[in-house]
């Protein structure tokens, strides 16, 4: 008998309240998503910042503007998923 529990959610709402069930997984996923979003103390920020500095230095202002817009949109969805993981209630008990 395996001690590991397999969690394979099909929909995003199935991740509701996983922050209280599997705290380490939820924290690691949160840090990963914040890094991808480009939040300043994490490594993803420095990657995006250096790319934007290079684009602005080469006078590709429109491309830099597009990257900022699309990163802002993606950040909204990452924060939405974090909110679901920690603050939404799972009423179906699917996990």
SETI-399997 format. One record per residue (C-alpha): x, y, z; residue number from 0. Coordinates in Angstrom, 1 decimal. Each point is the difference from the previous one (the first is absolute). Example, Ala and Ser with C-alpha at 12.3 -4.5 7.8 and 13.67 -1.06 7.14 Angstrom:
2
+--------+--------+--------+-----+
|     px |     py |     pz |   n |
+--------+--------+--------+-----+
|   12.3 |   -4.5 |    7.8 |   0 |
|    1.4 |    3.4 |   -0.7 |   1 |
+--------+--------+--------+-----+
***
This chain:
95
+--------+--------+--------+-----+
|     px |     py |     pz |   n |
+--------+--------+--------+-----+
|    0.0 |    0.0 |    0.0 |   0 |
|    1.4 |    3.4 |   -1.0 |   1 |
|    0.3 |    2.8 |    2.4 |   2 |
|   -0.2 |    2.6 |   -2.7 |   3 |
|   -3.4 |    1.4 |   -1.0 |   4 |
|   -0.5 |    0.6 |   -3.7 |   5 |
|   -1.7 |    3.3 |   -0.7 |   6 |
|   -1.0 |    0.6 |   -3.6 |   7 |
|   -2.5 |    2.8 |   -0.1 |   8 |
|   -1.9 |    0.3 |   -3.3 |   9 |
|   -1.3 |    3.6 |    0.5 |  10 |
|    1.5 |    3.0 |    1.8 |  11 |
|   -2.8 |    0.1 |    2.6 |  12 |
|    1.1 |   -3.5 |    1.1 |  13 |
|    3.1 |    1.7 |    1.4 |  14 |
|   -2.3 |    1.9 |    2.5 |  15 |
|    1.3 |   -0.1 |    3.6 |  16 |
|    3.0 |   -2.1 |   -0.9 |  17 |
|    2.0 |    2.5 |    2.0 |  18 |
|   -1.4 |   -1.6 |    3.2 |  19 |
|    0.3 |   -3.6 |   -1.3 |  20 |
|    3.4 |    0.0 |   -1.6 |  21 |
|    1.8 |    3.1 |    1.3 |  22 |
|    3.4 |   -0.6 |   -1.4 |  23 |
|   -1.3 |   -0.7 |   -3.5 |  24 |
|   -2.1 |    3.2 |    0.1 |  25 |
|    2.9 |    2.2 |    1.3 |  26 |
|    2.4 |   -1.4 |   -2.7 |  27 |
|   -2.6 |    0.5 |   -2.8 |  28 |
|   -0.6 |    3.6 |    1.3 |  29 |
|    3.7 |    0.8 |    0.0 |  30 |
|    0.4 |   -1.5 |   -3.5 |  31 |
|   -3.0 |    2.0 |   -1.4 |  32 |
|    1.2 |    3.3 |    1.6 |  33 |
|    3.4 |   -0.6 |   -1.5 |  34 |
|   -1.5 |   -0.6 |   -3.5 |  35 |
|   -2.1 |    3.1 |    0.5 |  36 |
|    3.1 |    2.1 |    0.7 |  37 |
|   -0.5 |    1.1 |    3.6 |  38 |
|    3.2 |    1.9 |    1.0 |  39 |
|    1.8 |   -2.1 |    2.6 |  40 |
|   -0.2 |   -3.1 |   -2.1 |  41 |
|    2.1 |   -1.1 |   -2.9 |  42 |
|   -2.6 |    0.5 |   -2.7 |  43 |
|    0.0 |    3.7 |    0.6 |  44 |
|    3.7 |    0.4 |   -0.9 |  45 |
|   -0.5 |   -1.9 |   -3.2 |  46 |
|   -2.9 |    2.2 |   -1.1 |  47 |
|    1.7 |    3.1 |    1.2 |  48 |
|    3.2 |   -0.6 |   -2.0 |  49 |
|   -2.0 |   -0.9 |   -3.1 |  50 |
|   -2.0 |    3.2 |    0.3 |  51 |
|    3.2 |    2.0 |    0.5 |  52 |
|    1.5 |   -1.5 |   -3.1 |  53 |
|   -3.1 |    0.7 |   -2.1 |  54 |
|   -0.2 |    3.6 |    1.2 |  55 |
|    3.7 |    0.5 |   -0.7 |  56 |
|   -0.5 |   -1.3 |   -3.5 |  57 |
|   -3.0 |    2.3 |   -0.4 |  58 |
|   -2.6 |   -2.8 |   -0.4 |  59 |
|   -2.6 |    1.9 |    2.1 |  60 |
|   -3.0 |   -1.7 |   -1.4 |  61 |
|    1.3 |   -3.5 |    0.7 |  62 |
|    0.9 |    1.1 |    3.6 |  63 |
|   -3.5 |    1.4 |    0.4 |  64 |
|   -1.6 |   -3.3 |   -1.2 |  65 |
|    2.1 |   -2.0 |    2.4 |  66 |
|   -1.1 |    2.2 |    2.9 |  67 |
|   -3.6 |   -0.3 |   -1.0 |  68 |
|    0.0 |   -3.7 |   -0.5 |  69 |
|    1.9 |   -0.5 |    3.3 |  70 |
|   -2.6 |    2.0 |    1.8 |  71 |
|   -2.8 |   -2.1 |   -1.5 |  72 |
|    1.9 |   -3.2 |    1.0 |  73 |
|    0.6 |    1.3 |    3.5 |  74 |
|   -3.8 |    0.4 |    0.5 |  75 |
|   -0.5 |   -3.6 |   -0.8 |  76 |
|    2.8 |   -1.2 |    2.2 |  77 |
|   -1.3 |    2.0 |    3.0 |  78 |
|   -3.5 |   -1.4 |   -0.8 |  79 |
|    1.3 |   -3.5 |    0.3 |  80 |
|    1.8 |    0.8 |    3.2 |  81 |
|   -3.2 |    1.4 |    1.4 |  82 |
|   -1.8 |   -3.2 |   -0.9 |  83 |
|    2.6 |   -2.2 |    1.6 |  84 |
|    0.0 |    1.9 |    3.4 |  85 |
|   -3.4 |    1.7 |    0.4 |  86 |
|   -2.7 |   -1.8 |   -2.0 |  87 |
|   -2.0 |   -2.8 |    1.6 |  88 |
|   -0.2 |   -3.4 |   -1.7 |  89 |
|   -3.7 |   -1.0 |    0.2 |  90 |
|    0.2 |   -3.1 |   -2.2 |  91 |
|    2.8 |   -1.7 |    2.0 |  92 |
|    1.5 |   -1.2 |   -3.2 |  93 |
|    3.5 |   -0.3 |    1.4 |  94 |
+--------+--------+--------+-----+
***
